[in-house]
Amino acid sequence: MSHQESEPIAAAMERASIPTDLLRTFVAICELGSFTKAAHLFGLTQPAVSSHMRRLESIIGADLLQKSLLGVTLTDFGAEVLRQARRMLAINDQIVSGVGLQPNLQVLRIGIPNVYAPNKLAGILRQCGRAAEPSRVQVRCDHSSALLRGVRAGHLDLVFALGSEEEMQGSLAAWPEPVVWVRAADLVLAAGAAIPLVSSPNLLPPDRIAMAVLEAAHRRYEVVFTAFDTMARRAAAAAGLGYCPTPRSAAMTMAPLVIEEPGVLPELPSIMKGIIARDDLDTRALAPVIAAFETVVTAEQDNSH
């Protein structure tokens, strides 16, 4: 076959094959909601991510994403491609890791919420690390929404997260836990004053629960401090700036902060906690690791205040 004859065949083969790096970029943009965040995830520049998307859309021959002031949204065709892309990446990763033999994974990627790092991280590294041998355990601490996006995009293998009942669908285990008002020991709420809140700019699940309850009770509130960093929010609450709604198990280890007495503020409903695995994870083969993970994250704390 001559060089000239082979060129059309090569071009056709290129159009018929989709590189997995393009699919990973596309899935990350959909899960993270922006080109910039996807670029940070993969250590790429934003123009490189845009180039990946242009090439992917060129190969497929259709627009997959629409940009707006609110971010990026999927086209109807893009939604179908996203579903298939996740399947293709899962199969690719299974082949690379030994045709789905998950115990041969070199690294098991686990995620936990920032708020639980002080009292859960050491146990996870010790118990899950022992159960996962000879694989290594990597732990990512982040807010629950990011962890849920990460495990559903395949960037994490196993996560412990907070959320609604809907967000916990498909979990390996899920259970409710009360959310409580946490404050400095010397904080006194003046009669008729707006309730001061210490919050996260992206409104974590306990923040959303607290605001919804206050609005339903017609209680005025004011967000007096925001920070993405968990320790910064704890410091603000300890300084007496306001209340920080927190799951009870985490609040029990946040001395010198205390839990507000019943009746001072409206009671907060429970939040759902759960353990979620990525779709193609061999949970039977990794049962010892999952059991160790569940033991650590569900353990009650001995100290209280």
PANUKE-824327 format. One record per residue (C-alpha): residue number from 0; chain; x, y negated, z. Coordinates in Angstrom, 1 decimal. Last residue first. Layout:
BEGIN
NUM, A, X, Y, Z
...
END
This chain:
BEGIN
304, A, -18.4, -18.1, 76.6
303, A, -17.6, -14.7, 75.2
302, A, -14.7, -12.3, 74.9
301, A, -15.3, -8.6, 74.0
300, A, -16.0, -9.1, 70.3
299, A, -18.4, -6.7, 68.5
298, A, -16.9, -4.6, 65.7
297, A, -18.9, -4.9, 62.4
296, A, -16.0, -6.2, 60.4
295, A, -13.4, -3.7, 61.7
294, A, -15.5, -0.6, 61.5
293, A, -16.8, -1.5, 58.1
292, A, -13.2, -1.8, 56.7
291, A, -12.2, 1.5, 58.3
290, A, -15.2, 3.2, 56.7
289, A, -14.4, 1.6, 53.3
288, A, -10.8, 2.7, 53.5
287, A, -11.8, 6.3, 54.4
286, A, -14.5, 6.3, 51.7
285, A, -12.1, 5.3, 48.9
284, A, -12.6, 8.4, 46.8
283, A, -16.3, 8.2, 47.3
282, A, -16.3, 4.4, 46.6
281, A, -14.8, 4.8, 43.2
280, A, -14.9, 1.1, 42.2
279, A, -16.8, 0.5, 39.0
278, A, -19.2, -2.2, 40.2
277, A, -16.9, -4.1, 42.6
276, A, -17.6, -3.3, 46.2
275, A, -19.8, -5.3, 48.6
274, A, -19.8, -5.2, 52.4
273, A, -22.6, -7.2, 53.9
272, A, -23.7, -10.0, 56.3
271, A, -27.2, -11.4, 56.2
270, A, -28.0, -14.6, 58.1
269, A, -30.3, -14.8, 61.1
268, A, -32.7, -17.6, 61.7
267, A, -31.7, -20.8, 63.6
266, A, -33.6, -21.9, 66.7
265, A, -34.5, -25.6, 66.7
264, A, -32.2, -27.7, 68.9
263, A, -32.0, -28.1, 72.7
262, A, -34.4, -25.2, 73.4
261, A, -31.7, -22.4, 73.7
260, A, -28.3, -23.6, 75.0
259, A, -25.7, -24.6, 72.5
258, A, -22.8, -22.2, 71.9
257, A, -19.5, -23.4, 73.1
256, A, -16.2, -24.6, 71.5
255, A, -13.1, -24.2, 73.7
254, A, -13.1, -21.4, 72.5
253, A, -14.1, -20.2, 69.0
252, A, -14.1, -16.4, 69.5
251, A, -17.8, -16.0, 70.3
250, A, -18.7, -18.3, 67.5
249, A, -17.5, -15.8, 64.9
248, A, -19.8, -13.1, 66.2
247, A, -22.7, -15.7, 66.5
246, A, -22.6, -16.8, 62.9
245, A, -21.8, -20.6, 62.8
244, A, -23.7, -23.9, 62.6
243, A, -21.1, -26.7, 63.5
242, A, -22.6, -29.4, 65.7
241, A, -21.1, -32.8, 66.0
240, A, -18.1, -35.1, 66.3
239, A, -17.1, -33.8, 69.8
238, A, -13.4, -33.4, 69.1
237, A, -13.9, -29.6, 69.2
236, A, -16.4, -29.9, 66.3
235, A, -13.9, -31.8, 64.2
234, A, -11.1, -29.3, 65.1
233, A, -13.4, -26.5, 64.1
232, A, -14.2, -28.2, 60.8
231, A, -10.4, -28.7, 60.2
230, A, -9.8, -25.0, 61.0
229, A, -12.3, -23.9, 58.4
228, A, -10.8, -26.0, 55.6
227, A, -13.4, -27.1, 53.0
226, A, -14.0, -30.3, 55.1
225, A, -17.0, -32.4, 55.9
224, A, -17.7, -34.6, 58.9
223, A, -20.6, -36.7, 60.1
222, A, -23.4, -35.0, 58.2
221, A, -26.5, -36.7, 59.6
220, A, -29.7, -35.1, 60.9
219, A, -33.3, -36.1, 61.5
218, A, -35.6, -33.4, 62.9
217, A, -38.8, -32.8, 60.9
216, A, -38.8, -29.2, 62.1
215, A, -38.7, -27.9, 58.4
214, A, -35.9, -30.4, 57.7
213, A, -34.0, -29.2, 60.7
212, A, -34.4, -25.5, 59.7
211, A, -33.4, -26.2, 56.1
210, A, -30.3, -28.1, 57.2
209, A, -29.2, -25.3, 59.5
208, A, -29.7, -22.5, 56.9
207, A, -27.8, -24.5, 54.3
206, A, -24.9, -25.0, 56.6
205, A, -24.9, -21.4, 57.7
204, A, -24.7, -20.3, 54.0
203, A, -21.8, -22.7, 53.2
202, A, -22.6, -26.1, 51.9
201, A, -19.9, -27.0, 49.2
200, A, -18.7, -30.1, 51.1
199, A, -18.4, -28.0, 54.3
198, A, -20.2, -29.1, 57.4
197, A, -20.0, -30.7, 60.8
196, A, -23.5, -32.0, 61.7
195, A, -24.6, -34.8, 63.9
194, A, -28.3, -34.6, 64.9
193, A, -29.9, -37.9, 64.5
192, A, -30.6, -39.6, 67.8
191, A, -34.0, -39.5, 69.5
190, A, -32.6, -38.6, 72.9
189, A, -28.8, -38.6, 72.8
188, A, -27.1, -35.3, 72.2
187, A, -24.3, -34.7, 74.7
186, A, -21.0, -33.2, 73.5
185, A, -18.8, -32.3, 76.5
184, A, -18.4, -28.6, 75.7
183, A, -17.8, -29.2, 72.0
182, A, -20.4, -27.8, 69.8
181, A, -21.6, -24.6, 68.1
180, A, -25.3, -24.1, 67.0
179, A, -26.0, -20.5, 66.4
178, A, -26.6, -18.1, 63.4
177, A, -28.0, -14.7, 64.3
176, A, -26.7, -11.7, 62.5
175, A, -28.4, -9.5, 59.9
174, A, -27.0, -6.2, 58.4
173, A, -25.8, -5.0, 55.1
172, A, -23.8, -1.9, 54.0
171, A, -22.6, -0.7, 50.6
170, A, -24.1, -3.8, 49.0
169, A, -26.3, -3.6, 45.9
168, A, -28.4, -6.5, 47.0
167, A, -26.5, -8.7, 49.5
166, A, -27.1, -11.9, 47.5
165, A, -30.8, -11.3, 47.5
164, A, -30.9, -10.8, 51.3
163, A, -29.1, -14.2, 51.6
162, A, -25.4, -14.6, 52.2
161, A, -22.3, -13.8, 54.2
160, A, -19.4, -11.8, 52.9
159, A, -17.1, -8.7, 53.4
158, A, -15.4, -7.9, 50.2
157, A, -14.1, -4.9, 48.3
156, A, -12.3, -4.7, 44.9
155, A, -11.6, -8.3, 44.1
154, A, -11.0, -9.9, 40.7
153, A, -13.7, -7.6, 39.1
152, A, -16.1, -10.5, 38.2
151, A, -18.6, -9.2, 40.8
150, A, -15.9, -9.1, 43.5
149, A, -14.8, -12.6, 42.7
148, A, -18.2, -14.2, 42.5
147, A, -19.1, -12.7, 45.9
146, A, -15.8, -13.9, 47.4
145, A, -16.3, -17.4, 46.0
144, A, -19.8, -17.6, 47.5
143, A, -18.5, -16.2, 50.8
142, A, -15.9, -18.9, 51.4
141, A, -12.3, -17.7, 51.0
140, A, -9.8, -15.4, 52.6
139, A, -8.0, -13.0, 50.2
138, A, -6.5, -9.8, 51.6
137, A, -4.0, -7.6, 49.8
136, A, -3.8, -3.9, 50.8
135, A, -1.0, -1.6, 49.5
134, A, -1.7, 1.9, 48.2
133, A, 0.1, 4.8, 49.7
132, A, -1.8, 4.5, 52.0
131, A, -5.3, 3.0, 51.9
130, A, -6.4, 4.3, 55.4
129, A, -3.3, 2.7, 57.1
128, A, -3.7, -0.6, 55.3
127, A, -7.5, -0.6, 56.1
126, A, -6.7, -0.1, 59.8
125, A, -3.8, -2.5, 60.2
124, A, -4.5, -5.2, 57.6
123, A, -8.2, -5.2, 58.5
122, A, -7.5, -5.3, 62.2
121, A, -5.2, -8.3, 61.9
120, A, -7.6, -10.2, 59.7
119, A, -10.7, -9.8, 61.8
118, A, -10.4, -12.3, 64.7
117, A, -8.7, -15.3, 63.2
116, A, -9.8, -14.6, 59.6
115, A, -13.5, -14.5, 60.3
114, A, -14.3, -18.1, 59.5
113, A, -12.4, -17.8, 56.2
112, A, -14.8, -15.2, 54.8
111, A, -13.2, -11.8, 53.9
110, A, -11.9, -10.4, 50.6
109, A, -10.0, -7.1, 49.9
108, A, -7.8, -6.3, 46.9
107, A, -6.5, -2.7, 47.0
106, A, -3.0, -2.6, 45.3
105, A, -1.2, 0.3, 43.7
104, A, -4.4, 2.0, 42.7
103, A, -3.8, 5.8, 42.7
102, A, -6.7, 6.4, 45.1
101, A, -8.9, 4.8, 42.4
100, A, -8.6, 7.7, 39.9
99, A, -10.7, 5.9, 37.3
98, A, -8.8, 7.0, 34.3
97, A, -5.4, 6.3, 35.9
96, A, -5.3, 2.7, 36.9
95, A, -4.9, 1.4, 33.3
94, A, -7.8, 3.5, 32.1
93, A, -10.1, 2.3, 34.9
92, A, -9.1, -1.3, 34.2
91, A, -10.0, -1.0, 30.6
90, A, -13.4, 0.6, 31.4
89, A, -14.2, -2.2, 33.9
88, A, -13.0, -4.8, 31.4
87, A, -15.4, -3.4, 28.7
86, A, -18.3, -3.2, 31.1
85, A, -17.8, -6.8, 32.2
84, A, -17.5, -7.9, 28.6
83, A, -20.8, -6.2, 27.8
82, A, -22.8, -8.2, 30.3
81, A, -21.0, -11.4, 29.4
80, A, -21.7, -10.8, 25.7
79, A, -25.4, -10.6, 26.5
78, A, -25.4, -13.8, 28.4
77, A, -23.4, -15.5, 25.6
76, A, -26.1, -14.6, 23.1
75, A, -28.6, -16.5, 25.1
74, A, -26.1, -19.4, 25.5
73, A, -24.4, -19.5, 28.9
72, A, -24.0, -22.6, 30.9
71, A, -21.0, -24.8, 31.7
70, A, -20.9, -27.7, 34.2
69, A, -23.6, -30.0, 35.4
68, A, -22.7, -32.8, 33.0
67, A, -23.1, -30.3, 30.2
66, A, -21.0, -27.7, 28.3
65, A, -22.6, -24.8, 26.4
64, A, -21.0, -21.4, 26.3
63, A, -21.1, -18.4, 24.0
62, A, -21.2, -19.9, 20.5
61, A, -21.2, -17.3, 17.8
60, A, -18.8, -15.6, 15.4
59, A, -17.4, -13.0, 17.7
58, A, -13.8, -13.5, 16.6
57, A, -14.2, -17.3, 16.4
56, A, -16.0, -17.4, 19.8
55, A, -13.1, -15.5, 21.4
54, A, -10.5, -17.8, 19.7
53, A, -12.3, -21.0, 20.8
52, A, -12.7, -19.5, 24.3
51, A, -9.0, -18.7, 24.6
50, A, -8.0, -22.1, 23.3
49, A, -10.2, -23.7, 26.0
48, A, -8.3, -21.7, 28.6
47, A, -5.0, -22.8, 27.1
46, A, -6.1, -26.4, 27.1
45, A, -7.0, -26.0, 30.8
44, A, -3.4, -24.9, 31.6
43, A, -2.9, -21.4, 32.8
42, A, -2.1, -19.9, 36.2
41, A, -4.9, -17.3, 35.9
40, A, -7.2, -18.5, 38.7
39, A, -6.2, -22.2, 38.2
38, A, -7.2, -22.0, 34.6
37, A, -10.5, -20.4, 35.5
36, A, -11.1, -23.2, 38.0
35, A, -10.5, -25.8, 35.3
34, A, -12.7, -24.2, 32.7
33, A, -15.7, -24.3, 35.1
32, A, -18.5, -22.3, 36.7
31, A, -16.4, -19.8, 38.6
30, A, -18.2, -16.7, 37.5
29, A, -18.9, -17.8, 33.9
28, A, -15.4, -19.3, 33.4
27, A, -13.9, -16.1, 34.9
26, A, -15.9, -13.9, 32.6
25, A, -14.7, -15.8, 29.5
24, A, -11.0, -15.8, 30.6
23, A, -11.2, -12.1, 31.3
22, A, -12.7, -11.5, 27.8
21, A, -9.9, -13.5, 26.2
20, A, -7.3, -11.5, 28.1
19, A, -9.0, -8.3, 27.0
18, A, -8.1, -8.9, 23.4
17, A, -11.2, -8.5, 21.1
16, A, -10.8, -6.3, 18.1
15, A, -12.9, -6.3, 15.0
14, A, -11.7, -9.7, 13.8
13, A, -8.1, -8.6, 14.1
12, A, -8.9, -5.4, 12.2
11, A, -10.4, -7.4, 9.4
10, A, -7.4, -9.6, 9.2
9, A, -5.1, -6.6, 9.1
8, A, -7.2, -5.1, 6.3
7, A, -7.1, -8.3, 4.3
6, A, -3.3, -8.5, 4.6
5, A, -2.6, -4.9, 3.7
4, A, -3.4, -5.3, 0.0
3, A, -0.9, -8.2, -0.3
2, A, 1.8, -6.3, 1.5
1, A, 1.4, -3.4, -0.9
0, A, 0.0, 0.0, 0.0
END
